[in-house]
């Protein structure tokens, strides 16, 4: 059985996938690309406001800064249901020092933010619309089925990202990001995390490169449960008093087999940082 948080994300993505199939069969799709790019490097320390003077975004302001479908035309964006968001204390680890990293991966807030929100962002498969004027011969039916099979195959290879936004007063955002970074350094050799009664082992934890906001960090991790291996990418970005986390996995993990790769969700990160700026 896959970990609960992977399954929860997969269920949301699967529902979106079915909607995408209906759209593909219906005809046209929107090819408009309004992707925004964030700055390639974090702002210098001298350009940052005094952290003690930073005020947290309100719940309404954080909601306004959250991603919506119009921000990522080639993605499916869905607000996470309240019941699907893990609360503080819902995640435990075999090593106390690894808890901040595990919480960031599961979308759990560090400390006590003034407000938070969670979205599910999934890649949209590129599929040619079904020709509504096609005939009903055996050859026509075979072509239509082949098109749908290709679309289903694309869905299984899509990436799904949980995007969490957490706003803090004063130095809260800087402290939150520092806690995750220190946790990742201390737990580079691996750890086990338990959520909703299911335990998963994380290994091969390596720090990568990320850009945007006032600070940006990223890590690659390999999750293993009951012999199944699923790679994850975790990105954390701080902009003023807000921390954004991006936990990404490949949808092929739904099939129960090992996943070959997962890529950093650069377009999603850039779009979110742009809305926070």
N, C-alpha and C positions, 0 to 999 in steps of 0.2 A: 504493500500500500504506500502511496506517495504521502509526503508530509501534508498536514492539514492546510497550511497556508498556500502550498502549491496547488492543491486541489481546489481551494476556495477561489484562487485567481483563475484557474482553468475553467471553472464553471461559469464565471462571469464572461470570460473570453469566448467560451463555446456558444453562449447565448448570442453574443455579438456576431459570431461567425455565421450562425444560421440566418441572421438578418442580412448579412452580406451576400449570402447565397441567393436570397430572394431578390436582392437588388441586382445581382449579376444576371439572373434569369429575366428580369424585367426590362433590361435595355441599357440606357446610358449611365455613365458615372461621371463625377466631377473631377476633372484633371487639373483644376486650378491649384497652383503651388504657391502658397503664401508663407512658406517657411521663413522664420526670422532667425538671424544669427546673432548670438551674444558676442561680447568682446572675447578675443582669443586669450587674454591673460587677465588674472585677477587685478583689481585696482590696488594701487600702492597703499601702504599703511598710512602715509601722510594724507591721502585723499579720503580716508575713512572718518566718520564722525566719532566723537568720543563715545565709547560703548556705554558708559554710565548714563549718557543722555538719550540713548535709544529707547523709543517707545514701541511696544509690541503692536502689531496690526490687530485690529478688532476681528471678531468672527466674520463680520460683514465684509471688511476689507480683505481678509484672507480668502474668502469665498470669491470675491471679485478678481483676485489675483490667480485663482486656480485655472487650470487649463480647461478649455471647452472645445467642442468639435471644430469650430471655426479657426482655432489656433493651429490645428494639425489636420488639414484636409485629407491626408492620406492615412489617417489613423482613426481608430474607434476610441472615443473618450467617454468614460462612464464614471459617475460619482459612486464611490463605494457605499453600500448600505451600512447603516450604523451597526447592525448586528455582525457585520463582517470585519469590523475594525477591532483589532486586539487592544485591550486596555493595559495600563501599567500593572505589572505583576503577572501577566498572562504568559510571559516567556521566562523560562529558567535555563541556566547553563551549568555544566559540570564544574566550570571554573568561574568564580565570581568576576574576575577581571575581564571575562569575555562577554558579559551581559550587555554592555552598551553596543557592541558590534552586532550581537544577535538581535537586539531590539531595533536597531536601524534596518537590519535586513528584513525583519518582520513588519516594519512600519509602525513600531511603537515609539512614542515620544520619549525623549531624554528629559528628565526632570519634570517640571510642571509648566508647560507652555500656557500662554494666555488664551490661545486658540489653536485649532488644528483642523486639517481637512485631508481627505484621502481620495485619490482618483485611480481608476484602472485605465491604462492606455495600451492599445493593441494595434499592431500593424494591420493594414488592410491589404488582402491579397490582390494582385493584379489579375483580373480575369476578363476575357472578352465576353461581351453580352451575347446571350443566346439569340440566334437569328430567328425572330418570330415568324418570318415568312418561309422558313424551311419546311420541306415536305415531311411526310410520315413514312417514307420508305425505310427499309432496314438500314441503309447506308446513312440516311439523315439522322435516325435515332442513335446509331453508333457514334456519330460525330458529336451529337448533343451530350451523350453520356461521357464521352472522352473529355469534353470541355468541363463538365461538372467534376470529374475525377481529378483533373488538373487543379481545379480550384480547391478541392478538398485537400489535395496534397500540399498546396501552398499554405493553407490554414494550419496544417500540422507543423509547418516549419516556421511559423510566425513567432515573434517575440512578444511577451506580455510584460508590462512594467507597472508596478505599484508606485505611484507618486504621492509622497506625503509632504505636507507643508505644516510647519510648526513655528509659531511666533512667540518671541520672548521679549521681556523688558531688559534694559541694561545690558549686562554682559552674558545674559542667559544663552543667547545664540552661539556666541564664541565658545562658551564653556561646554555647550552641548556637542559642538563639532569636535572640540578638543578631546572630549571623553571618548567619542567614537574612534578618533585617530589613535589615541593611546591604547584603547582596547584592541584594535587591529594589530598594533605593534606587539603587544604582550601576548597575543594569541595566534601569532603567525604559524605556530606548530600545529594548530587545529584545536577544535573543541566540539562538544555536543550541546545541542539546544533542544528543549522540549516545549511544545506549544499544543494546547488542546489535546493533551494526552499522547502525543506522538513525538518520538525522539529522532533527530537527524544529526549525523556527523558532518562537520565541515572541515575541509583540509585544503592544502595547496592555496593558502591565502597569500596573495601577492598584491602589493600596492601598484596602481597604475597612474596614469596622468588624466587630469580633468581640468577644464577651464570654465570660468564664469563667476560672476558675483565677486564678493570680497575674498572668499576662500573656496577652494574646490578640491576634493579628494576622491579617489576611487579605488576599488579593490575587486579582484577576481577571486571567486571561491568555488570549491567543488563540494556539492552536497551529496551524501550517500545515505540511502535508507534501504534496508533489505536487499543489498547488492546492486541497486539501481543508482547510477551516478548522473547528477544533473548540475551543470555549471551555472553559476550566477555571476552577475555583474552588479556591484553596489556603488552608486555615486552619491556623494553628499555635497551640497553647495550651501554656503551662507551668504545672504545678502542683507546687510544691516541687521535687523532683529529677527529675521526669518531664516530657518533652516529647511532646505528641501532635500528629501531623500528619494532615490530612484533605485528600486530593487527589480532586476530584470532576469527572466528565465525564458527558455525556448519552449514553445507549445508542444514540441514533439515529446517532451517529458510526460505528456498525458498518456502516451501509448504504453508506458511502463518500461521502455527500453532506454539505454544510455543515450544522452544527448551529446552530439559531437562538439558543438560550440555555441557561444552566445556573445553578442557584440554589445559594446557600450551604447546606450540609447541616446546618441549625440543630438539627434533632431529634437527629441523630447526634452532633453536637458536645456538646449538652446531656447526652445519655445517658452519653457517655464521661467528661465532666468530673465528673458526679455519682458515677461509680464510682471515680474517682481521689480524690475529696474525702473 
